[in-house]
């Protein structure tokens, strides 16, 4: 009977040991790029499984046409705040997998703002309509080696556009898709 009690106590102690170690990192700073832009980000720990990601960068937009000469390429600024819940950190540790650099699966609420501050484009007089989006997202993040990361995510949510002439067009609300695949470097 004493051996069973001892085994139970040791099991509970080992589980609490894993739970105490399963935590997002205090602060991560890095740069990422993907098919549609480049971003600088920071993830700050809020609790063991929650982090707040803040991000600034340039999102890419492409407007097609019947010929390549008429296609518009646009880079415009974006500011993002994204609380993330890394929900499988304990399970990754139990399986002997790394959680370095917040390697894990996450659920988030990606909130982005695209202001009309400036536009980099292959055409003159291109403007961006300011918008704000709120998109619940599921994703994964993995660290390769000491500094390299990759991340992918998908989500469907809400986008609200703010045209300059609100009397003519009114505020436009649409569904928004967050589909991203990024590689990055952590400092």
C-alpha positions, 0 to 999 in steps of 0.5 A: 500500500505504501508503494502505491501511495509513493507512486501516486505522490511521485506521479503528481510531483512529476506532473507538477514539474512538467506544468511548471516548466511549460511556459511561454518565454518572457519576451521574444523579438524577431523578424518574419517574412512570407509571401505577402510581406515583412514584419517585426514582432515581439511576444510578451508573456502574460501567463504560462500559456498566454502571450501578447504578440505586437507586430508592425510591418508591410503587407503586400497587395496585388491587383491583377489585370489583363496584362502584367504591365497594368498589375499593381503591387502595393506595400502598405503599413500594418499594426497588429495586436494578437493575444495568443493561447499556446494550448499544447505546451504541457503535451509537447514537454511530456512527449519530449518536444521543445517549446523553445521560442514558443514552439507550439499550437496556438489560438489567437484573436488577430487584430490588425489596423492598416492605416493610410500613412504611405504606400510603396507601389509600382504605380503612381497615385495608389491609395489604401483604404484604412481598415481594421480586422478582428480574426480568430486564428488557429496556428502553429509555430516551431523553432528550428535551431537557435534562431529560425522559426516558421509559422502558419495559421488560418482564421476567418473573421471580420474586416471593417473598411473606412473610406475617406468619403464616408458620406458617399460610400459608408462604412464597409464591413466584410468577412476577412481571411487570415491565411499565413505562412511565414519564416523568421529569425529570433534575436 
